[in-house]
Amino acid sequence: MTSHLMIVDDDPLAGEGLAALLAPYGMSLKLVTSGRQAIAHLEKADVDLVIADLLMPDMDGLELCRRIKAHPSWRFIPVIIVSALDDESDMVHGFEAGADEYLIKPVSKFILRARVRVMLRIREHYVELLSRVQTSSIERLIQRRFDEIAKAVNISKREREVLDLLMLGRSTEEIGIALDISARTAKFHQANVLKKLGVVSRHELMRVLL
């Protein structure tokens, strides 16, 4: 999967220089020349990593970083601040603004590439975790819906087991094997479940439950 990077620098040549160092890795690179352009791009496109110059007019790298980290949808996007200021206090200010990394100009291409790879791995893990959480939330909602319907129509424990397997797409024979009952008994329970739910097919069952 292609990673989407945004480089923010009011000096176009400096931004292009950073992009050239990262170009061999096949990343999608977006260059903008101001913090406001960066915000506008974030609002309309996916971004996995932001590399921002510290000293920029209008909105500097620190303010851009603060805005990114304060936004509920962007706060887990890693931000690398790049600056010619190498004083310890400047670095502290960068980290206090929410920067995930602070690199000193001139940036070593090896250090830049290494830190970018690390930040992208962190981003990838976050996206994967978010996907799992969202999937888990959906599954919990479906499970709650199942529980509500089962209680409302007085579905027995065995019928609930049959219902769960039906929702997983299992055939009558497969349900019988899974529950250690005959296919005929499984078919009987399936008919009861469908009757209680007021449907005549698996397709209608999916519509009622979901």
WOHUUR-V813112 format. One record per residue. RES is the residue in one small letter. SS is DSSP state (alpha for helix, beta for strand, coil for the rest). Layout:
RES&SS, RES&SS
This chain:
m&coil, t&coil, s&coil, h&beta, l&beta, m&beta, i&beta, v&beta, d&coil, d&coil, d&coil, p&alpha, l&alpha, a&alpha, g&alpha, e&alpha, g&alpha, l&alpha, a&alpha, a&alpha, l&alpha, l&alpha, a&alpha, p&alpha, y&alpha, g&coil, m&coil, s&beta, l&beta, k&beta, l&beta, v&beta, t&coil, s&coil, g&alpha, r&alpha, q&alpha, a&alpha, i&alpha, a&alpha, h&alpha, l&alpha, e&coil, k&coil, a&coil, d&coil, v&coil, d&coil, l&beta, v&beta, i&beta, a&beta, d&beta, l&coil, l&coil, m&coil, p&coil, d&coil, m&coil, d&coil, g&alpha, l&alpha, e&alpha, l&alpha, c&alpha, r&alpha, r&alpha, i&alpha, k&alpha, a&alpha, h&coil, p&coil, s&coil, w&coil, r&coil, f&coil, i&coil, p&beta, v&beta, i&beta, i&beta, v&beta, s&beta, a&coil, l&coil, d&coil, d&coil, e&alpha, s&alpha, d&alpha, m&alpha, v&alpha, h&alpha, g&alpha, f&alpha, e&alpha, a&coil, g&coil, a&coil, d&coil, e&beta, y&beta, l&beta, i&beta, k&coil, p&coil, v&coil, s&coil, k&alpha, f&alpha, i&alpha, l&alpha, r&alpha, a&alpha, r&alpha, v&alpha, r&alpha, v&alpha, m&alpha, l&alpha, r&alpha, i&alpha, r&alpha, e&alpha, h&alpha, y&alpha, v&alpha, e&alpha, l&alpha, l&alpha, s&alpha, r&alpha, v&alpha, q&alpha, t&alpha, s&alpha, s&alpha, i&alpha, e&alpha, r&alpha, l&alpha, i&alpha, q&alpha, r&alpha, r&alpha, f&alpha, d&alpha, e&alpha, i&alpha, a&alpha, k&alpha, a&alpha, v&coil, n&coil, i&coil, s&coil, k&alpha, r&alpha, e&alpha, r&alpha, e&alpha, v&alpha, l&alpha, d&alpha, l&alpha, l&alpha, m&alpha, l&coil, g&coil, r&coil, s&coil, t&alpha, e&alpha, e&alpha, i&alpha, g&alpha, i&alpha, a&alpha, l&alpha, d&coil, i&coil, s&coil, a&alpha, r&alpha, t&alpha, a&alpha, k&alpha, f&alpha, h&alpha, q&alpha, a&alpha, n&alpha, v&alpha, l&alpha, k&alpha, k&alpha, l&alpha, g&coil, v&coil, v&coil, s&coil, r&alpha, h&alpha, e&alpha, l&alpha, m&alpha, r&alpha, v&alpha, l&alpha, l&coil
